[in-house]
């Protein structure tokens, strides 16, 4: 007997629960299908092509900074550009003196010289770091008040030895993805491929001492693969990277990701070759958008892609054949090339103008930020209907700096 508190049966609550309501007909799989999908005889989903994700109804928040470095250094006026760079990095004479001093100290103070650090407080200056006798040593080479002596840190030999240790330990990339060192504090920053408990357990097994001078950057906890658990029955596998990446390469790739009998593939115009199987980034989730289309969300919802539309993603992204997710993908969907699309995004949403561009345009045209956004998006929609899409439409409607 079905419980009476089910929302589907709220209309029957007036009659009470003394008499059992008739059992409803089971909800068919087709009635719960994501929009634009069909079911194969095996009960898995197929999605070939769907409309592009809609333009957002409202603009992103207006940038708070009105006069940032990027805008000034991209000015059409050479004098404005030169002044912006001088404000940021100092005059040409200051830069030349700094480079001369760095070369001399690296040669004559090896073992004592640490490095040079540019500071702005608010005027541009430079800190010259030594392991010992900082003020006296710097005074032998310059009296420029913009160059200030500081003591501490690691010299180049010490820094290189520390870096070599962790680079060697990071070989393979399945535990440590990036290694960064700070000569001024003597700290090492490690990008970690796995979550904290897994890393500390493996580090202990390998006998690594995790000293206080280590800064460990752990990935966010991996979210569930399915934002809506009921979607799992429609796909054979939603393969995601097991470990976090340290660096996301940003070469631009575009394509249409489709579902064929429950398997994600990259559509190809040439039907004579098998369509590559697709895997996704570690933090992606499968869900539905407000219109009911099947989507992939990445980076806590900051990127969104409808399965079946034209999308964009950064790469190239490696595929580790030993990854259990890759092996499971091949086992369930057949052999063939595997493409890692990481965190794809709708080509339409990817091409939206940077808010800073829109804010600059609003100031230049003496209109509000919202009016500028509406004008630019209206232009992109018109070009979209005429067949010009993505970055081509964006750049024809607003292009300042990129």
C-alpha positions in Angstrom: 0.0 0.0 0.0 1.3 3.5 -0.9 1.7 6.0 2.0 -0.9 8.8 1.9 1.6 11.6 2.5 2.9 11.4 -1.1 2.5 14.8 -2.8 1.0 13.1 -5.8 -2.0 12.1 -3.6 -2.5 15.4 -1.7 -5.9 15.8 -3.2 -7.1 12.6 -1.5 -6.1 13.7 2.0 -9.6 15.1 2.7 -11.1 11.7 2.5 -8.5 10.4 5.1 -6.6 7.2 4.9 -9.3 4.8 6.0 -9.9 3.6 2.4 -6.8 2.9 0.3 -6.6 4.9 -2.9 -6.1 2.9 -6.0 -2.5 2.3 -7.0 -1.4 4.8 -9.7 0.0 3.5 -12.9 3.8 3.4 -12.7 5.6 6.5 -14.2 7.1 5.4 -17.5 10.8 6.1 -18.1 9.8 8.1 -21.2 7.8 10.6 -19.1 10.9 11.4 -17.1 13.2 11.7 -20.0 15.4 14.8 -20.3 14.1 17.1 -23.1 15.2 16.1 -26.6 16.1 12.5 -25.7 14.8 9.2 -26.8 15.2 5.7 -25.2 16.9 2.8 -26.9 15.4 -0.7 -26.5 17.8 -1.3 -23.7 16.4 1.7 -21.8 19.4 4.0 -22.3 19.2 7.6 -23.5 20.1 9.0 -26.9 20.5 12.7 -27.6 21.7 13.9 -30.9 21.1 17.7 -31.3 19.4 20.3 -29.1 18.9 24.1 -29.2 21.7 26.2 -27.8 21.5 27.2 -24.1 19.6 30.5 -23.8 21.2 33.8 -23.2 21.0 34.8 -19.5 18.0 36.9 -18.4 20.2 39.3 -16.4 23.8 40.5 -16.6 26.5 39.4 -14.2 27.3 41.8 -11.3 28.9 45.0 -12.4 32.6 45.2 -11.8 33.5 47.4 -8.8 36.8 48.6 -10.4 36.4 51.5 -12.8 39.9 52.0 -14.0 41.9 48.8 -14.0 45.3 48.0 -15.4 44.0 45.9 -18.3 41.9 48.8 -19.6 44.6 51.4 -19.3 47.3 49.2 -20.9 44.9 48.4 -23.8 44.2 52.1 -24.5 44.6 53.3 -28.1 46.6 56.2 -26.8 50.3 55.2 -26.5 50.9 57.8 -23.8 48.2 56.3 -21.6 49.6 52.8 -22.1 53.1 53.9 -21.3 52.0 55.7 -18.1 50.0 52.6 -17.0 53.0 50.3 -17.3 55.2 52.8 -15.5 52.7 53.1 -12.7 52.7 49.3 -12.4 56.4 48.5 -12.8 58.4 51.7 -12.4 60.3 53.8 -15.0 62.5 52.4 -17.7 65.6 53.7 -15.8 64.4 51.9 -12.6 63.8 48.7 -14.4 67.2 48.8 -16.1 69.0 49.5 -12.7 67.1 46.6 -11.1 68.1 44.1 -13.8 71.8 45.3 -13.7 71.8 44.9 -9.9 70.2 41.4 -10.1 72.9 40.2 -12.5 75.7 41.6 -10.4 74.5 40.2 -7.1 73.8 36.7 -8.6 77.4 36.6 -9.7 79.2 38.3 -6.8 77.0 37.4 -3.9 76.2 33.8 -4.7 75.3 32.0 -1.5 74.1 35.2 0.1 71.9 36.8 -2.5 68.3 35.5 -2.4 66.2 37.4 -5.0 64.5 40.7 -5.9 60.8 41.4 -5.2 58.8 44.3 -6.7 56.6 46.1 -4.2 54.1 49.0 -4.4 53.4 50.9 -1.2 51.9 52.8 -3.1 54.9 54.0 -5.2 56.9 51.3 -7.0 60.0 50.1 -5.2 62.1 46.8 -4.9 63.2 44.7 -2.0 66.7 43.1 -2.4 66.9 40.0 -0.2 70.1 38.5 1.3 70.6 35.7 3.8 73.0 37.9 6.0 74.3 41.4 6.4 71.6 42.7 4.1 71.9 46.5 4.6 75.7 46.5 4.5 75.9 44.3 1.4 73.4 46.3 -0.6 75.1 49.6 0.3 78.2 48.3 -1.5 76.3 48.2 -4.8 73.7 51.1 -4.8 72.3 54.0 -2.8 69.1 54.2 -4.8 66.3 54.8 -2.2 63.9 52.7 -4.3 66.0 49.6 -3.7 65.6 48.4 -0.1 67.6 45.7 1.8 65.8 42.8 3.3 67.2 39.8 5.2 66.1 36.1 5.2 64.9 33.4 2.8 66.9 30.8 0.8 69.7 31.3 -1.6 69.5 29.9 -5.1 71.3 26.6 -4.3 69.1 26.0 -1.3 66.0 26.8 -3.2 67.0 24.5 -6.1 67.7 21.6 -3.8 64.3 22.0 -2.2 62.5 22.3 -5.5 64.4 19.3 -6.9 63.3 17.2 -4.0 59.6 17.8 -4.5 59.8 17.7 -8.3 61.2 14.2 -8.0 58.5 13.2 -5.7 55.8 14.6 -8.0 56.9 12.4 -11.0 53.9 10.7 -12.5 51.5 13.5 -11.4 49.1 11.1 -9.7 49.7 12.6 -6.3 51.4 16.0 -6.7 50.5 18.1 -9.8 52.4 21.4 -9.3 55.4 22.5 -7.3 56.1 26.2 -6.4 58.8 27.7 -4.3 59.1 31.0 -2.5 62.7 32.1 -2.0 61.7 34.9 0.5 59.9 32.6 3.0 61.5 29.3 2.1 58.1 27.7 1.6 57.0 25.1 -0.9 53.5 25.2 -2.4 52.2 21.8 -3.7 49.1 21.3 -5.8 47.7 18.0 -4.7 45.8 15.6 -7.1 43.8 13.8 -4.4 41.9 14.8 -1.3 43.7 15.4 2.0 43.1 12.1 3.7 44.3 10.1 0.7 47.4 12.3 0.3 48.5 12.2 4.0 48.0 8.4 4.0 50.1 8.0 0.9 52.8 10.5 2.1 53.1 8.5 5.4 53.4 5.3 3.4 56.3 6.8 1.4 58.0 8.2 4.5 57.7 11.8 3.5 58.1 14.4 6.3 55.5 17.2 5.8 57.4 20.1 7.3 55.7 23.4 8.4 57.2 25.1 5.4 54.8 23.2 3.1 51.6 24.8 1.8 49.3 22.0 0.5 46.6 22.9 -2.0 44.0 20.2 -1.9 41.1 19.9 -4.5 37.6 20.5 -3.4 35.7 17.4 -2.3 34.4 15.5 -5.4 30.7 16.1 -5.8 28.3 13.3 -6.7 28.4 12.4 -10.4 24.6 12.9 -10.7 23.0 16.1 -9.5 19.7 14.1 -9.9 20.2 10.5 -8.9 17.4 9.3 -11.2 19.5 10.3 -14.3 21.9 7.5 -13.6 19.6 4.9 -15.1 19.7 6.6 -18.5 23.5 6.4 -19.1 25.8 3.4 -19.2 28.6 5.5 -17.5 29.3 9.1 -16.7 33.1 8.9 -16.7 35.0 11.6 -14.8 38.7 12.2 -14.1 39.7 10.5 -10.8 42.4 13.0 -9.8 42.5 16.8 -9.9 44.6 18.5 -12.5 47.3 21.0 -11.5 47.2 23.1 -14.7 44.3 23.4 -17.1 45.6 24.0 -20.6 43.6 26.6 -22.5 43.8 25.9 -26.2 40.3 26.2 -27.5 38.4 23.2 -28.7 34.8 23.1 -30.0 32.4 20.3 -30.8 29.1 18.6 -30.1 28.9 16.0 -27.4 26.1 13.6 -27.9 24.6 10.5 -26.2 24.4 7.3 -28.2 22.6 4.5 -26.4 23.8 5.7 -23.0 27.4 6.5 -24.1 28.8 10.0 -24.4 30.6 10.6 -27.7 32.1 13.5 -29.6 30.0 13.8 -32.8 32.0 13.7 -36.1 31.0 14.8 -39.6 32.8 11.8 -41.1 30.7 8.8 -40.3 33.3 6.4 -41.6 35.3 6.8 -38.4 34.0 5.8 -35.0 33.0 8.8 -32.8 35.4 9.1 -29.9 34.1 8.3 -26.4 34.0 11.2 -24.0 35.0 11.6 -20.4 34.7 14.7 -18.2 36.5 16.6 -15.5 36.7 15.5 -11.9 34.2 18.0 -10.5 31.5 17.8 -13.2 28.0 16.7 -12.5 25.1 15.5 -14.8 21.8 17.3 -14.3 19.0 19.1 -16.0 18.6 22.8 -16.7 15.5 24.9 -16.2 14.1 23.9 -19.6 14.6 20.2 -18.8 17.6 19.5 -21.1 20.4 17.2 -19.9 23.4 19.3 -18.9 27.0 18.9 -17.6 27.9 21.4 -14.8 31.4 22.2 -13.8 33.3 24.2 -11.2 30.4 24.4 -8.8 28.0 25.4 -11.5 30.1 28.2 -13.0 30.2 26.3 -16.4 27.2 24.7 -18.0 26.8 22.7 -21.2 23.7 21.0 -22.8 24.4 17.6 -24.2 23.7 18.0 -27.9 24.6 21.6 -28.4 27.9 23.1 -29.7 30.3 23.5 -26.8 33.7 24.8 -26.0 36.4 23.5 -23.7 40.0 24.0 -22.8 42.7 21.5 -23.5 44.3 19.3 -24.6 43.5 17.1 -21.6 45.4 13.9 -21.0 43.7 10.5 -20.8 45.3 8.0 -18.3 44.6 4.5 -19.6 45.2 3.2 -16.1 42.5 5.4 -14.6 39.7 3.1 -13.4 37.2 5.5 -15.0 38.8 5.1 -18.4 38.8 1.3 -18.1 35.2 1.3 -17.0 34.2 3.6 -19.9 35.9 1.3 -22.5 34.3 -1.8 -20.8 30.8 -0.4 -21.0 30.9 1.5 -24.3 33.3 -0.4 -26.4 36.9 0.3 -27.6 37.9 3.4 -29.4 39.6 6.7 -28.8 38.8 8.5 -25.6 38.6 12.3 -25.5 38.8 14.2 -22.2 36.7 17.4 -22.5 37.2 18.4 -18.9 34.5 21.0 -18.1 32.7 21.9 -21.4 30.6 25.1 -21.7 27.9 26.1 -24.0 29.6 27.9 -26.9 26.9 30.7 -26.6 27.6 31.1 -22.8 31.4 30.9 -23.4 31.2 33.8 -25.8 29.4 36.2 -23.4 31.3 39.5 -23.1 33.5 40.1 -20.1 31.7 42.3 -17.5 34.6 44.7 -17.5 34.2 45.2 -21.3 30.5 46.0 -20.8 31.3 48.4 -17.9 33.8 50.3 -20.0 31.4 50.5 -22.9 28.7 51.8 -20.6 31.0 54.6 -19.3 32.1 55.4 -22.9 28.5 55.7 -24.1 27.1 57.4 -21.0 24.6 54.7 -20.3 24.0 52.3 -17.4 25.7 49.0 -17.1 22.3 47.2 -17.6 21.6 49.2 -20.7 25.0 48.4 -22.1 24.5 44.7 -21.4 21.1 44.7 -23.1 22.5 46.5 -26.2 25.4 44.1 -26.6 23.3 40.9 -26.0 20.7 42.3 -28.4 23.4 42.7 -31.0 24.7 39.1 -30.4 21.1 37.7 -30.7 20.6 39.4 -34.1 23.9 38.1 -35.4 23.1 34.7 -34.0 19.9 34.6 -36.1 22.0 35.7 -39.1 24.3 32.7 -38.6 27.2 34.5 -36.8 27.7 32.8 -33.5 30.1 32.5 -30.5 33.2 34.7 -30.3 32.6 36.0 -33.9 29.3 37.5 -32.8 30.7 38.8 -29.5 33.7 40.5 -31.2 31.4 42.2 -33.8 29.2 43.6 -31.0 31.9 44.6 -28.5 35.6 44.2 -28.6 38.0 46.2 -26.5 40.8 44.0 -25.1 41.2 40.2 -24.9 
